[in-house]
Amino acid sequence: MNQINAIQLKQLIEASLFVLGKPLSIKGLKETVLADFSVSRTRIQDAIDELQLDYQDRGVQLVKVASGYRFQTQELLSPFLQPLWQEKAPKYSRATLETLAVIAYRQPVTRGDIEHIRGVAISSHIIKNLSDRHWIKAVGHKEVPGRPALYATTHQFLDYFGLNKLADLPALTDAASLQALFDKASIVLDEDEVVEDDSHNKDN
C-alpha cells in the first residue's frame, strides 16, 4: 500500500469533496480515492477536522450531513447568492410540506396515519412527489388489514435540509423553526398549489 503524508491527505480529501459536489463518508473516501493508500479512519477524521477548522470563517464551509461530509456556503450568504441561480427554487404546497413534516416527526407512518394527524385526506401525487425527490421511502407494511405501506424519511432528506440526524430537526412545537428549516433549503411555498391539493383531497 502507498503512503500519504498529512498535507497530501488533506489536499486529496479537499479536492475529492470539491469535485464530487455531494456528501462523501469516511468509508466512501477509503473505498475510492484513498483505496490505494495505507491510511486509517482516524487519520482521515483528523484531516477532515482540520479542514473544517480551515474553512470555519470562510464563505464556504465543510459540514457533516447524514450521508457524509460536503462543502456548502454559509447560510447567512444564501440571500445574496440567489441571483446566481438560473433555476427557480422548487415549489411545494403547504399540504406537501405538512405531509413531509408528519413523516419526519412520526415515522414510520402510513398514509392513513398522516391523514388522521392532518385531519384531511392527502392525494396520491403528494406521496409520489416526495418519493420521486427521494425524501421518503416505504420501509415496510403495517400489520393491519390491507397492510398499508409505512413511510420514513431518507438520507437524501437529511442531506437536503442540512441535517446530520433526525434528532437535529427543530422542536415540533416550534412552527417558526420548522418554517426556517424549509426556508433554509430554499423551498418556495406555492399557495396556488394549495388549491390544487384541496381539490385532490375532495376527489380522494
C-alpha positions in Angstrom: 0.0 0.0 0.0 1.2 3.5 -0.8 2.0 6.0 1.9 0.5 9.5 2.1 1.6 12.4 4.4 -0.8 14.7 6.3 -0.7 17.5 3.8 -1.3 15.3 0.8 -4.2 13.6 2.7 -5.9 16.9 3.4 -5.4 18.0 -0.2 -6.9 14.8 -1.6 -9.9 14.9 0.7 -10.5 18.5 0.0 -10.2 18.0 -3.8 -12.5 14.9 -3.7 -15.3 16.7 -1.8 -15.0 19.7 -4.0 -15.1 17.8 -7.3 -17.8 15.3 -6.2 -20.3 18.0 -5.2 -22.2 15.7 -2.9 -21.7 14.2 0.6 -19.0 11.6 0.9 -18.4 9.5 4.1 -15.1 8.4 5.5 -15.9 4.9 4.3 -16.6 6.3 0.9 -13.2 8.1 0.9 -11.4 4.9 1.9 -13.0 2.8 -0.8 -12.4 5.3 -3.6 -9.7 8.0 -3.7 -7.8 6.5 -0.7 -8.2 2.9 -1.7 -4.5 2.6 -2.7 -3.2 4.3 0.4 -2.4 3.0 3.8 -4.4 5.4 5.9 -6.7 4.7 9.0 -10.1 6.1 9.6 -8.7 8.1 12.5 -6.2 9.9 10.2 -9.0 10.6 7.7 -11.2 12.0 10.5 -8.3 14.1 11.8 -7.7 15.6 8.3 -11.4 16.4 8.0 -11.4 18.0 11.4 -8.5 20.2 10.3 -10.3 21.1 7.1 -13.4 22.1 9.0 -11.3 24.5 11.1 -9.6 25.8 8.0 -13.0 26.7 6.4 -14.6 27.8 9.7 -14.6 31.6 8.8 -14.8 31.2 5.0 -17.7 31.7 2.7 -17.7 28.0 2.1 -17.7 25.5 4.9 -17.2 21.8 5.3 -20.1 20.3 7.1 -21.3 16.9 8.1 -24.7 15.7 7.0 -26.4 12.3 7.1 -24.5 10.8 4.1 -21.1 12.2 5.0 -19.2 15.4 4.5 -19.7 18.1 1.9 -18.8 21.7 1.1 -21.7 24.3 1.3 -22.0 28.0 1.5 -22.6 29.8 4.8 -26.3 30.0 5.5 -26.2 33.8 6.0 -24.9 34.3 2.5 -27.8 32.5 0.9 -29.9 35.6 0.1 -27.0 37.3 -1.6 -26.3 34.3 -3.8 -29.8 33.8 -5.1 -29.3 35.9 -8.2 -26.6 33.5 -9.4 -29.0 30.6 -9.9 -30.7 30.2 -13.2 -33.2 27.7 -11.9 -36.0 28.8 -9.7 -36.4 27.2 -6.3 -38.7 24.2 -6.3 -42.3 25.0 -5.3 -44.3 22.8 -2.9 -47.7 23.2 -1.5 -48.4 23.6 2.2 -50.1 20.2 2.1 -46.9 18.6 0.7 -44.7 20.2 3.4 -47.1 19.3 6.2 -47.1 15.7 4.9 -43.3 15.7 4.9 -43.2 17.1 8.4 -45.6 14.4 9.7 -43.5 11.6 8.1 -40.3 13.2 9.5 -41.5 13.5 13.1 -43.8 10.5 13.4 -42.1 7.9 11.2 -42.7 5.2 10.2 -46.3 6.2 9.3 -48.9 5.1 6.9 -50.9 7.3 4.6 -53.9 6.8 6.9 -51.8 7.9 9.9 -50.8 11.1 8.0 -54.5 11.8 7.1 -55.5 11.2 10.7 -52.9 13.7 12.0 -53.6 16.3 9.4 -57.3 15.8 9.6 -57.7 15.8 5.9 -57.2 13.3 3.0 -54.0 13.5 1.0 -53.7 12.9 -2.7 -51.5 10.2 -4.1 -49.4 12.7 -6.1 -48.1 14.2 -2.8 -46.6 10.8 -1.7 -45.3 10.3 -5.3 -43.7 13.7 -5.4 -41.9 13.1 -2.1 -40.8 9.7 -3.2 -39.6 11.0 -6.6 -37.5 13.5 -4.7 -36.1 10.6 -2.7 -37.1 12.4 0.5 -39.3 9.5 1.7 -39.4 5.8 1.0 -41.6 2.8 2.0 -39.8 0.9 4.8 -42.3 -1.9 5.4 -46.0 -2.5 5.9 -48.2 -2.1 8.9 -49.7 -5.4 10.1 -53.3 -4.4 9.8 -55.9 -5.3 7.2 -54.7 -4.2 3.8 -51.1 -4.0 5.0 -50.6 -0.3 4.1 -47.1 0.9 3.4 -45.1 2.5 6.1 -43.2 5.7 5.1 -40.0 7.1 6.6 -37.5 9.8 5.5 -34.2 9.1 3.7 -30.6 10.2 4.0 -31.3 12.4 1.0 -33.9 14.2 3.0 -31.4 14.9 5.8 -28.8 15.9 3.3 -31.1 18.3 1.5 -32.1 20.1 4.7 -28.5 20.1 6.0 -29.2 17.7 8.9 -26.9 15.0 10.3 -29.6 13.0 12.0 -33.3 13.2 12.8 -32.6 14.5 16.3 -31.3 17.7 14.6 -34.9 18.6 13.5 -36.3 21.7 15.2 -38.8 21.1 18.0 -42.2 20.1 16.6 -43.9 22.7 18.6 -41.8 25.4 17.1 -43.6 26.3 13.9 -41.2 29.2 13.2 -38.2 26.9 13.4 -39.9 24.4 11.1 -40.6 27.2 8.5 -37.0 28.4 8.9 -35.9 24.8 8.0 -37.8 24.9 4.8 -36.6 28.5 4.1 -33.0 27.3 4.6 -33.5 24.7 1.9 -34.7 27.4 -0.5 -38.1 25.8 -0.8 -40.8 28.1 -2.1 -44.3 27.6 -0.8 -46.7 27.7 -3.8 -50.1 29.0 -2.5 -51.7 28.2 -5.9 -50.8 24.6 -5.4 -52.7 24.5 -2.1 -55.9 25.0 -4.0 -54.9 22.1 -6.3 -54.2 19.9 -3.3 -57.5 20.8 -1.8 -59.3 19.8 -5.0 -57.5 16.5 -5.0 -58.5 15.9 -1.4 -62.1 16.3 -2.3 -61.8 13.8 -5.0 -59.9 11.2 -2.9 
